[in-house]
Amino acid sequence: MNELKWRRSTRSEQYNCVEVALVSDGALVRDSKAPEEARVAVTVDQWRRFLAQISAGRYDT
């Protein structure tokens, strides 16, 4: 099995963020403070919708 390549946004804080690893059928998301704990798995379509919502400003504060 290939090792996952986790990455985080360049806009996130150094110790308070989530990380994402792209996999063949979607993406995995984890808490950077607890990388060995639970991960959230999303499908390709769910990940694309999430990114589109971010681009549209849905989560802006």
PQR file of N, CA, C, O and H, with PARSE charges and radii, in Angstrom:
ATOM      1  N   MET A   1       0.849  -1.193   0.000 -0.4000 1.5000
ATOM      2  CA  MET A   1       0.000   0.000   0.000 -0.0000 2.0000
ATOM      3  C   MET A   1       0.886   1.245   0.000  0.5500 1.7000
ATOM      4  O   MET A   1       1.888   1.302   0.713 -0.5500 1.4000
ATOM      5  N   ASN A   2       0.513   2.238  -0.801 -0.4000 1.5000
ATOM      6  CA  ASN A   2       1.256   3.485  -0.846 -0.0000 2.0000
ATOM      7  C   ASN A   2       1.024   4.297   0.419  0.5500 1.7000
ATOM      8  O   ASN A   2      -0.068   4.288   0.987 -0.5500 1.4000
ATOM      9  H   ASN A   2      -0.300   2.192  -1.380  0.4000 1.0000
ATOM     10  N   GLU A   3       2.059   4.995   0.847 -0.4000 1.5000
ATOM     11  CA  GLU A   3       1.929   5.869   2.002 -0.0000 2.0000
ATOM     12  C   GLU A   3       1.098   7.084   1.606  0.5500 1.7000
ATOM     13  O   GLU A   3       1.273   7.637   0.520 -0.5500 1.4000
ATOM     14  H   GLU A   3       2.946   5.002   0.386  0.4000 1.0000
ATOM     15  N   LEU A   4       0.198   7.494   2.488 -0.4000 1.5000
ATOM     16  CA  LEU A   4      -0.645   8.644   2.203 -0.0000 2.0000
ATOM     17  C   LEU A   4       0.176   9.921   2.274  0.5500 1.7000
ATOM     18  O   LEU A   4       1.069  10.047   3.112 -0.5500 1.4000
ATOM     19  H   LEU A   4       0.056   7.045   3.370  0.4000 1.0000
ATOM     20  N   LYS A   5      -0.125  10.862   1.398 -0.4000 1.5000
ATOM     21  CA  LYS A   5       0.546  12.163   1.396 -0.0000 2.0000
ATOM     22  C   LYS A   5      -0.429  13.187   1.962  0.5500 1.7000
ATOM     23  O   LYS A   5      -1.317  13.670   1.259 -0.5500 1.4000
ATOM     24  H   LYS A   5      -0.850  10.760   0.717  0.4000 1.0000
ATOM     25  N   TRP A   6      -0.257  13.508   3.227 -0.4000 1.5000
ATOM     26  CA  TRP A   6      -1.125  14.456   3.904 -0.0000 2.0000
ATOM     27  C   TRP A   6      -0.639  15.870   3.637  0.5500 1.7000
ATOM     28  O   TRP A   6       0.563  16.130   3.595 -0.5500 1.4000
ATOM     29  H   TRP A   6       0.464  13.115   3.798  0.4000 1.0000
ATOM     30  N   ARG A   7      -1.588  16.779   3.457 -0.4000 1.5000
ATOM     31  CA  ARG A   7      -1.226  18.179   3.267 -0.0000 2.0000
ATOM     32  C   ARG A   7      -2.270  19.059   3.931  0.5500 1.7000
ATOM     33  O   ARG A   7      -3.392  18.633   4.206 -0.5500 1.4000
ATOM     34  H   ARG A   7      -2.565  16.568   3.491  0.4000 1.0000
ATOM     35  N   ARG A   8      -1.872  20.295   4.181 -0.4000 1.5000
ATOM     36  CA  ARG A   8      -2.787  21.260   4.786 -0.0000 2.0000
ATOM     37  C   ARG A   8      -2.734  22.558   4.017  0.5500 1.7000
ATOM     38  O   ARG A   8      -1.781  22.822   3.285 -0.5500 1.4000
ATOM     39  H   ARG A   8      -0.961  20.641   3.958  0.4000 1.0000
ATOM     40  N   SER A   9      -3.744  23.350   4.183 -0.4000 1.5000
ATOM     41  CA  SER A   9      -3.817  24.625   3.490 -0.0000 2.0000
ATOM     42  C   SER A   9      -2.694  25.545   3.952  0.5500 1.7000
ATOM     43  O   SER A   9      -2.314  25.537   5.123 -0.5500 1.4000
ATOM     44  H   SER A   9      -4.519  23.135   4.778  0.4000 1.0000
ATOM     45  N   THR A  10      -2.179  26.320   3.043 -0.4000 1.5000
ATOM     46  CA  THR A  10      -1.164  27.310   3.412 -0.0000 2.0000
ATOM     47  C   THR A  10      -1.787  28.430   4.233  0.5500 1.7000
ATOM     48  O   THR A  10      -1.070  29.221   4.845 -0.5500 1.4000
ATOM     49  H   THR A  10      -2.487  26.327   2.091  0.4000 1.0000
ATOM     50  N   ARG A  11      -3.095  28.506   4.251 -0.4000 1.5000
ATOM     51  CA  ARG A  11      -3.793  29.529   5.032 -0.0000 2.0000
ATOM     52  C   ARG A  11      -4.119  29.088   6.446  0.5500 1.7000
ATOM     53  O   ARG A  11      -4.589  29.902   7.241 -0.5500 1.4000
ATOM     54  H   ARG A  11      -3.678  27.864   3.753  0.4000 1.0000
ATOM     55  N   SER A  12      -3.889  27.848   6.784 -0.4000 1.5000
ATOM     56  CA  SER A  12      -4.236  27.374   8.115 -0.0000 2.0000
ATOM     57  C   SER A  12      -3.138  27.716   9.111  0.5500 1.7000
ATOM     58  O   SER A  12      -1.983  27.949   8.754 -0.5500 1.4000
ATOM     59  H   SER A  12      -3.507  27.187   6.139  0.4000 1.0000
ATOM     60  N   GLU A  13      -3.545  27.734  10.369 -0.4000 1.5000
ATOM     61  CA  GLU A  13      -2.596  27.979  11.444 -0.0000 2.0000
ATOM     62  C   GLU A  13      -1.673  26.773  11.569  0.5500 1.7000
ATOM     63  O   GLU A  13      -2.005  25.676  11.121 -0.5500 1.4000
ATOM     64  H   GLU A  13      -4.483  27.544  10.660  0.4000 1.0000
ATOM     65  N   GLN A  14      -0.526  26.985  12.174 -0.4000 1.5000
ATOM     66  CA  GLN A  14       0.459  25.914  12.246 -0.0000 2.0000
ATOM     67  C   GLN A  14      -0.031  24.707  13.035  0.5500 1.7000
ATOM     68  O   GLN A  14       0.265  23.574  12.655 -0.5500 1.4000
ATOM     69  H   GLN A  14      -0.257  27.876  12.538  0.4000 1.0000
ATOM     70  N   TYR A  15      -0.776  24.916  14.131 -0.4000 1.5000
ATOM     71  CA  TYR A  15      -1.165  23.798  14.984 -0.0000 2.0000
ATOM     72  C   TYR A  15      -2.673  23.590  15.092  0.5500 1.7000
ATOM     73  O   TYR A  15      -3.114  22.753  15.879 -0.5500 1.4000
ATOM     74  H   TYR A  15      -1.016  25.837  14.440  0.4000 1.0000
ATOM     75  N   ASN A  16      -3.455  24.310  14.343 -0.4000 1.5000
ATOM     76  CA  ASN A  16      -4.897  24.232  14.491 -0.0000 2.0000
ATOM     77  C   ASN A  16      -5.542  24.107  13.119  0.5500 1.7000
ATOM     78  O   ASN A  16      -6.114  25.068  12.605 -0.5500 1.4000
ATOM     79  H   ASN A  16      -3.096  24.990  13.704  0.4000 1.0000
ATOM     80  N   CYS A  17      -5.451  22.932  12.534 -0.4000 1.5000
ATOM     81  CA  CYS A  17      -5.982  22.784  11.182 -0.0000 2.0000
ATOM     82  C   CYS A  17      -6.354  21.336  10.898  0.5500 1.7000
ATOM     83  O   CYS A  17      -6.147  20.446  11.723 -0.5500 1.4000
ATOM     84  H   CYS A  17      -4.987  22.151  12.951  0.4000 1.0000
ATOM     85  N   VAL A  18      -6.893  21.132   9.744 -0.4000 1.5000
ATOM     86  CA  VAL A  18      -7.151  19.788   9.259 -0.0000 2.0000
ATOM     87  C   VAL A  18      -6.188  19.493   8.119  0.5500 1.7000
ATOM     88  O   VAL A  18      -5.652  20.403   7.486 -0.5500 1.4000
ATOM     89  H   VAL A  18      -7.062  21.855   9.074  0.4000 1.0000
ATOM     90  N   GLU A  19      -5.982  18.229   7.874 -0.4000 1.5000
ATOM     91  CA  GLU A  19      -5.115  17.792   6.783 -0.0000 2.0000
ATOM     92  C   GLU A  19      -5.929  16.891   5.867  0.5500 1.7000
ATOM     93  O   GLU A  19      -6.882  16.244   6.302 -0.5500 1.4000
ATOM     94  H   GLU A  19      -6.417  17.490   8.388  0.4000 1.0000
ATOM     95  N   VAL A  20      -5.550  16.854   4.608 -0.4000 1.5000
ATOM     96  CA  VAL A  20      -6.265  16.041   3.636 -0.0000 2.0000
ATOM     97  C   VAL A  20      -5.270  15.180   2.859  0.5500 1.7000
ATOM     98  O   VAL A  20      -4.158  15.606   2.548 -0.5500 1.4000
ATOM     99  H   VAL A  20      -4.776  17.380   4.254  0.4000 1.0000
ATOM    100  N   ALA A  21      -5.698  13.973   2.561 -0.4000 1.5000
ATOM    101  CA  ALA A  21      -4.934  13.074   1.693 -0.0000 2.0000
ATOM    102  C   ALA A  21      -5.884  12.597   0.602  0.5500 1.7000
ATOM    103  O   ALA A  21      -6.951  12.054   0.890 -0.5500 1.4000
ATOM    104  H   ALA A  21      -6.601  13.627   2.813  0.4000 1.0000
ATOM    105  N   LEU A  22      -5.493  12.801  -0.637 -0.4000 1.5000
ATOM    106  CA  LEU A  22      -6.319  12.342  -1.748 -0.0000 2.0000
ATOM    107  C   LEU A  22      -6.067  10.859  -1.979  0.5500 1.7000
ATOM    108  O   LEU A  22      -4.921  10.408  -1.987 -0.5500 1.4000
ATOM    109  H   LEU A  22      -4.627  13.242  -0.871  0.4000 1.0000
ATOM    110  N   VAL A  23      -7.141  10.110  -2.165 -0.4000 1.5000
ATOM    111  CA  VAL A  23      -7.072   8.673  -2.438 -0.0000 2.0000
ATOM    112  C   VAL A  23      -7.850   8.404  -3.721  0.5500 1.7000
ATOM    113  O   VAL A  23      -8.536   9.292  -4.228 -0.5500 1.4000
ATOM    114  H   VAL A  23      -8.072  10.477  -2.159  0.4000 1.0000
ATOM    115  N   SER A  24      -7.749   7.210  -4.238 -0.4000 1.5000
ATOM    116  CA  SER A  24      -8.340   6.907  -5.541 -0.0000 2.0000
ATOM    117  C   SER A  24      -9.846   7.136  -5.609  0.5500 1.7000
ATOM    118  O   SER A  24     -10.366   7.503  -6.662 -0.5500 1.4000
ATOM    119  H   SER A  24      -7.192   6.489  -3.826  0.4000 1.0000
ATOM    120  N   ASP A  25     -10.548   6.925  -4.505 -0.4000 1.5000
ATOM    121  CA  ASP A  25     -12.003   7.067  -4.530 -0.0000 2.0000
ATOM    122  C   ASP A  25     -12.514   8.278  -3.761  0.5500 1.7000
ATOM    123  O   ASP A  25     -13.701   8.351  -3.446 -0.5500 1.4000
ATOM    124  H   ASP A  25     -10.125   6.627  -3.649  0.4000 1.0000
ATOM    125  N   GLY A  26     -11.620   9.245  -3.450 -0.4000 1.5000
ATOM    126  CA  GLY A  26     -12.063  10.440  -2.747 -0.0000 2.0000
ATOM    127  C   GLY A  26     -10.945  11.087  -1.962  0.5500 1.7000
ATOM    128  O   GLY A  26      -9.842  11.294  -2.469 -0.5500 1.4000
ATOM    129  H   GLY A  26     -10.655   9.185  -3.706  0.4000 1.0000
ATOM    130  N   ALA A  27     -11.249  11.404  -0.709 -0.4000 1.5000
ATOM    131  CA  ALA A  27     -10.274  12.065   0.148 -0.0000 2.0000
ATOM    132  C   ALA A  27     -10.469  11.623   1.588  0.5500 1.7000
ATOM    133  O   ALA A  27     -11.564  11.235   1.994 -0.5500 1.4000
ATOM    134  H   ALA A  27     -12.145  11.236  -0.297  0.4000 1.0000
ATOM    135  N   LEU A  28      -9.392  11.691   2.345 -0.4000 1.5000
ATOM    136  CA  LEU A  28      -9.425  11.451   3.783 -0.0000 2.0000
ATOM    137  C   LEU A  28      -9.082  12.767   4.459  0.5500 1.7000
ATOM    138  O   LEU A  28      -8.214  13.508   3.996 -0.5500 1.4000
ATOM    139  H   LEU A  28      -8.502  12.006   2.014  0.4000 1.0000
ATOM    140  N   VAL A  29      -9.774  13.055   5.564 -0.4000 1.5000
ATOM    141  CA  VAL A  29      -9.543  14.290   6.300 -0.0000 2.0000
ATOM    142  C   VAL A  29      -9.270  13.912   7.750  0.5500 1.7000
ATOM    143  O   VAL A  29      -9.934  13.040   8.309 -0.5500 1.4000
ATOM    144  H   VAL A  29     -10.478  12.454   5.940  0.4000 1.0000
ATOM    145  N   ARG A  30      -8.272  14.585   8.364 -0.4000 1.5000
ATOM    146  CA  ARG A  30      -7.948  14.301   9.761 -0.0000 2.0000
ATOM    147  C   ARG A  30      -7.582  15.593  10.486  0.5500 1.7000
ATOM    148  O   ARG A  30      -7.300  16.615   9.860 -0.5500 1.4000
ATOM    149  H   ARG A  30      -7.732  15.293   7.910  0.4000 1.0000
ATOM    150  N   ASP A  31      -7.592  15.530  11.795 -0.4000 1.5000
ATOM    151  CA  ASP A  31      -7.194  16.639  12.657 -0.0000 2.0000
ATOM    152  C   ASP A  31      -5.680  16.606  12.797  0.5500 1.7000
ATOM    153  O   ASP A  31      -5.119  15.575  13.168 -0.5500 1.4000
ATOM    154  H   ASP A  31      -7.821  14.700  12.303  0.4000 1.0000
ATOM    155  N   SER A  32      -5.016  17.704  12.508 -0.4000 1.5000
ATOM    156  CA  SER A  32      -3.551  17.726  12.562 -0.0000 2.0000
ATOM    157  C   SER A  32      -3.019  17.546  13.985  0.5500 1.7000
ATOM    158  O   SER A  32      -1.877  17.121  14.166 -0.5500 1.4000
ATOM    159  H   SER A  32      -5.472  18.542  12.206  0.4000 1.0000
ATOM    160  N   LYS A  33      -3.836  17.864  15.000 -0.4000 1.5000
ATOM    161  CA  LYS A  33      -3.400  17.699  16.391 -0.0000 2.0000
ATOM    162  C   LYS A  33      -3.500  16.245  16.852  0.5500 1.7000
ATOM    163  O   LYS A  33      -2.874  15.870  17.844 -0.5500 1.4000
ATOM    164  H   LYS A  33      -4.763  18.208  14.853  0.4000 1.0000
ATOM    165  N   ALA A  34      -4.272  15.430  16.153 -0.4000 1.5000
ATOM    166  CA  ALA A  34      -4.459  14.030  16.531 -0.0000 2.0000
ATOM    167  C   ALA A  34      -4.437  13.170  15.268  0.5500 1.7000
ATOM    168  O   ALA A  34      -5.449  12.555  14.930 -0.5500 1.4000
ATOM    169  H   ALA A  34      -4.780  15.734  15.348  0.4000 1.0000
ATOM    170  N   PRO A  35      -3.309  13.115  14.568 -0.5600 1.5000
ATOM    171  CA  PRO A  35      -3.267  12.445  13.269  0.2800 2.0000
ATOM    172  C   PRO A  35      -3.521  10.945  13.296  0.5500 1.7000
ATOM    173  O   PRO A  35      -3.873  10.368  12.267 -0.5500 1.4000
ATOM    174  N   GLU A  36      -3.353  10.305  14.431 -0.4000 1.5000
ATOM    175  CA  GLU A  36      -3.568   8.859  14.506 -0.0000 2.0000
ATOM    176  C   GLU A  36      -5.001   8.497  14.879  0.5500 1.7000
ATOM    177  O   GLU A  36      -5.365   7.321  14.887 -0.5500 1.4000
ATOM    178  H   GLU A  36      -3.067  10.773  15.266  0.4000 1.0000
ATOM    179  N   GLU A  37      -5.801   9.486  15.184 -0.4000 1.5000
ATOM    180  CA  GLU A  37      -7.192   9.225  15.561 -0.0000 2.0000
ATOM    181  C   GLU A  37      -8.081   9.154  14.331  0.5500 1.7000
ATOM    182  O   GLU A  37      -7.591   9.011  13.211 -0.5500 1.4000
ATOM    183  H   GLU A  37      -5.505  10.442  15.178  0.4000 1.0000
ATOM    184  N   ALA A  38      -9.358   9.252  14.536 -0.4000 1.5000
ATOM    185  CA  ALA A  38     -10.349   9.061  13.478 -0.0000 2.0000
ATOM    186  C   ALA A  38     -10.116   9.960  12.269  0.5500 1.7000
ATOM    187  O   ALA A  38      -9.663  11.098  12.390 -0.5500 1.4000
ATOM    188  H   ALA A  38      -9.756   9.369  15.446  0.4000 1.0000
ATOM    189  N   ARG A  39     -10.434   9.421  11.121 -0.4000 1.5000
ATOM    190  CA  ARG A  39     -10.375  10.150   9.861 -0.0000 2.0000
ATOM    191  C   ARG A  39     -11.757  10.136   9.243  0.5500 1.7000
ATOM    192  O   ARG A  39     -12.532   9.202   9.448 -0.5500 1.4000
ATOM    193  H   ARG A  39     -10.802   8.496  11.023  0.4000 1.0000
ATOM    194  N   VAL A  40     -12.055  11.160   8.499 -0.4000 1.5000
ATOM    195  CA  VAL A  40     -13.322  11.236   7.766 -0.0000 2.0000
ATOM    196  C   VAL A  40     -13.019  10.916   6.315  0.5500 1.7000
ATOM    197  O   VAL A  40     -12.116  11.504   5.720 -0.5500 1.4000
ATOM    198  H   VAL A  40     -11.425  11.919   8.333  0.4000 1.0000
ATOM    199  N   ALA A  41     -13.765   9.990   5.746 -0.4000 1.5000
ATOM    200  CA  ALA A  41     -13.596   9.626   4.344 -0.0000 2.0000
ATOM    201  C   ALA A  41     -14.761  10.204   3.548  0.5500 1.7000
ATOM    202  O   ALA A  41     -15.920  10.072   3.943 -0.5500 1.4000
ATOM    203  H   ALA A  41     -14.499   9.512   6.230  0.4000 1.0000
ATOM    204  N   VAL A  42     -14.446  10.843   2.428 -0.4000 1.5000
ATOM    205  CA  VAL A  42     -15.470  11.393   1.547 -0.0000 2.0000
ATOM    206  C   VAL A  42     -15.218  10.904   0.131  0.5500 1.7000
ATOM    207  O   VAL A  42     -14.084  10.608  -0.246 -0.5500 1.4000
ATOM    208  H   VAL A  42     -13.505  10.950   2.108  0.4000 1.0000
ATOM    209  N   THR A  43     -16.290  10.825  -0.646 -0.4000 1.5000
ATOM    210  CA  THR A  43     -16.170  10.389  -2.037 -0.0000 2.0000
ATOM    211  C   THR A  43     -15.621  11.531  -2.897  0.5500 1.7000
ATOM    212  O   THR A  43     -15.532  12.674  -2.448 -0.5500 1.4000
ATOM    213  H   THR A  43     -17.211  11.065  -0.339  0.4000 1.0000
ATOM    214  N   VAL A  44     -15.262  11.209  -4.116 -0.4000 1.5000
ATOM    215  CA  VAL A  44     -14.778  12.220  -5.050 -0.0000 2.0000
ATOM    216  C   VAL A  44     -15.838  13.304  -5.244  0.5500 1.7000
ATOM    217  O   VAL A  44     -15.516  14.492  -5.205 -0.5500 1.4000
ATOM    218  H   VAL A  44     -15.334  10.281  -4.481  0.4000 1.0000
ATOM    219  N   ASP A  45     -17.095  12.913  -5.454 -0.4000 1.5000
ATOM    220  CA  ASP A  45     -18.162  13.890  -5.655 -0.0000 2.0000
ATOM    221  C   ASP A  45     -18.368  14.773  -4.428  0.5500 1.7000
ATOM    222  O   ASP A  45     -18.568  15.979  -4.572 -0.5500 1.4000
ATOM    223  H   ASP A  45     -17.356  11.948  -5.486  0.4000 1.0000
ATOM    224  N   GLN A  46     -18.324  14.205  -3.236 -0.4000 1.5000
ATOM    225  CA  GLN A  46     -18.471  14.995  -2.017 -0.0000 2.0000
ATOM    226  C   GLN A  46     -17.323  15.994  -1.875  0.5500 1.7000
ATOM    227  O   GLN A  46     -17.545  17.148  -1.509 -0.5500 1.4000
ATOM    228  H   GLN A  46     -18.162  13.225  -3.119  0.4000 1.0000
ATOM    229  N   TRP A  47     -16.111  15.559  -2.161 -0.4000 1.5000
ATOM    230  CA  TRP A  47     -14.945  16.436  -2.053 -0.0000 2.0000
ATOM    231  C   TRP A  47     -15.049  17.587  -3.054  0.5500 1.7000
ATOM    232  O   TRP A  47     -14.765  18.735  -2.712 -0.5500 1.4000
ATOM    233  H   TRP A  47     -15.930  14.622  -2.458  0.4000 1.0000
ATOM    234  N   ARG A  48     -15.451  17.285  -4.277 -0.4000 1.5000
ATOM    235  CA  ARG A  48     -15.599  18.337  -5.289 -0.0000 2.0000
ATOM    236  C   ARG A  48     -16.672  19.350  -4.895  0.5500 1.7000
ATOM    237  O   ARG A  48     -16.486  20.554  -5.071 -0.5500 1.4000
ATOM    238  H   ARG A  48     -15.682  16.352  -4.555  0.4000 1.0000
ATOM    239  N   ARG A  49     -17.793  18.866  -4.362 -0.4000 1.5000
ATOM    240  CA  ARG A  49     -18.847  19.786  -3.913 -0.0000 2.0000
ATOM    241  C   ARG A  49     -18.355  20.667  -2.772  0.5500 1.7000
ATOM    242  O   ARG A  49     -18.642  21.864  -2.740 -0.5500 1.4000
ATOM    243  H   ARG A  49     -17.944  17.888  -4.219  0.4000 1.0000
ATOM    244  N   PHE A  50     -17.626  20.084  -1.848 -0.4000 1.5000
ATOM    245  CA  PHE A  50     -17.069  20.844  -0.727 -0.0000 2.0000
ATOM    246  C   PHE A  50     -16.128  21.937  -1.227  0.5500 1.7000
ATOM    247  O   PHE A  50     -16.218  23.083  -0.785 -0.5500 1.4000
ATOM    248  H   PHE A  50     -17.393  19.112  -1.874  0.4000 1.0000
ATOM    249  N   LEU A  51     -15.232  21.593  -2.138 -0.4000 1.5000
ATOM    250  CA  LEU A  51     -14.306  22.589  -2.684 -0.0000 2.0000
ATOM    251  C   LEU A  51     -15.051  23.687  -3.445  0.5500 1.7000
ATOM    252  O   LEU A  51     -14.674  24.856  -3.363 -0.5500 1.4000
ATOM    253  H   LEU A  51     -15.159  20.662  -2.496  0.4000 1.0000
ATOM    254  N   ALA A  52     -16.091  23.331  -4.177 -0.4000 1.5000
ATOM    255  CA  ALA A  52     -16.893  24.328  -4.896 -0.0000 2.0000
ATOM    256  C   ALA A  52     -17.583  25.278  -3.915  0.5500 1.7000
ATOM    257  O   ALA A  52     -17.671  26.479  -4.169 -0.5500 1.4000
ATOM    258  H   ALA A  52     -16.397  22.381  -4.244  0.4000 1.0000
ATOM    259  N   GLN A  53     -18.068  24.742  -2.805 -0.4000 1.5000
ATOM    260  CA  GLN A  53     -18.708  25.587  -1.799 -0.0000 2.0000
ATOM    261  C   GLN A  53     -17.697  26.549  -1.163  0.5500 1.7000
ATOM    262  O   GLN A  53     -18.019  27.708  -0.903 -0.5500 1.4000
ATOM    263  H   GLN A  53     -17.997  23.766  -2.599  0.4000 1.0000
ATOM    264  N   ILE A  54     -16.504  26.075  -0.920 -0.4000 1.5000
ATOM    265  CA  ILE A  54     -15.453  26.955  -0.390 -0.0000 2.0000
ATOM    266  C   ILE A  54     -15.171  28.070  -1.377  0.5500 1.7000
ATOM    267  O   ILE A  54     -15.108  29.239  -0.996 -0.5500 1.4000
ATOM    268  H   ILE A  54     -16.242  25.133  -1.131  0.4000 1.0000
ATOM    269  N   SER A  55     -15.000  27.718  -2.642 -0.4000 1.5000
ATOM    270  CA  SER A  55     -14.714  28.715  -3.693 -0.0000 2.0000
ATOM    271  C   SER A  55     -15.838  29.733  -3.821  0.5500 1.7000
ATOM    272  O   SER A  55     -15.592  30.894  -4.146 -0.5500 1.4000
ATOM    273  H   SER A  55     -15.051  26.768  -2.952  0.4000 1.0000
ATOM    274  N   ALA A  56     -17.064  29.306  -3.569 -0.4000 1.5000
ATOM    275  CA  ALA A  56     -18.215  30.198  -3.659 -0.0000 2.0000
ATOM    276  C   ALA A  56     -18.378  31.064  -2.418  0.5500 1.7000
ATOM    277  O   ALA A  56     -19.258  31.924  -2.380 -0.5500 1.4000
ATOM    278  H   ALA A  56     -17.264  28.362  -3.305  0.4000 1.0000
ATOM    279  N   GLY A  57     -17.540  30.851  -1.394 -0.4000 1.5000
ATOM    280  CA  GLY A  57     -17.606  31.675  -0.185 -0.0000 2.0000
ATOM    281  C   GLY A  57     -18.604  31.234   0.845  0.5500 1.7000
ATOM    282  O   GLY A  57     -18.919  31.988   1.766 -0.5500 1.4000
ATOM    283  H   GLY A  57     -16.825  30.152  -1.424  0.4000 1.0000
ATOM    284  N   ARG A  58     -19.108  30.031   0.714 -0.4000 1.5000
ATOM    285  CA  ARG A  58     -20.158  29.564   1.636 -0.0000 2.0000
ATOM    286  C   ARG A  58     -19.686  29.543   3.090  0.5500 1.7000
ATOM    287  O   ARG A  58     -20.504  29.762   3.983 -0.5500 1.4000
ATOM    288  H   ARG A  58     -18.853  29.418  -0.034  0.4000 1.0000
ATOM    289  N   TYR A  59     -18.428  29.296   3.362 -0.4000 1.5000
ATOM    290  CA  TYR A  59     -17.937  29.168   4.724 -0.0000 2.0000
ATOM    291  C   TYR A  59     -17.159  30.386   5.210  0.5500 1.7000
ATOM    292  O   TYR A  59     -16.533  30.346   6.270 -0.5500 1.4000
ATOM    293  H   TYR A  59     -17.764  29.118   2.636  0.4000 1.0000
ATOM    294  N   ASP A  60     -17.199  31.467   4.434 -0.4000 1.5000
ATOM    295  CA  ASP A  60     -16.503  32.688   4.849 -0.0000 2.0000
ATOM    296  C   ASP A  60     -17.169  33.250   6.099  0.5500 1.7000
ATOM    297  O   ASP A  60     -18.383  33.156   6.277 -0.5500 1.4000
ATOM    298  H   ASP A  60     -17.707  31.499   3.574  0.4000 1.0000
ATOM    299  N   THR A  61     -16.353  33.827   6.946 -0.4000 1.5000
ATOM    300  CA  THR A  61     -16.906  34.433   8.170 -0.0000 2.0000
ATOM    301  C   THR A  61     -16.778  35.929   8.134  0.5500 1.7000
ATOM    302  O   THR A  61     -17.189  36.606   9.077 -0.5500 1.4000
ATOM    303  H   THR A  61     -15.367  33.903   6.801  0.4000 1.0000
TER
END
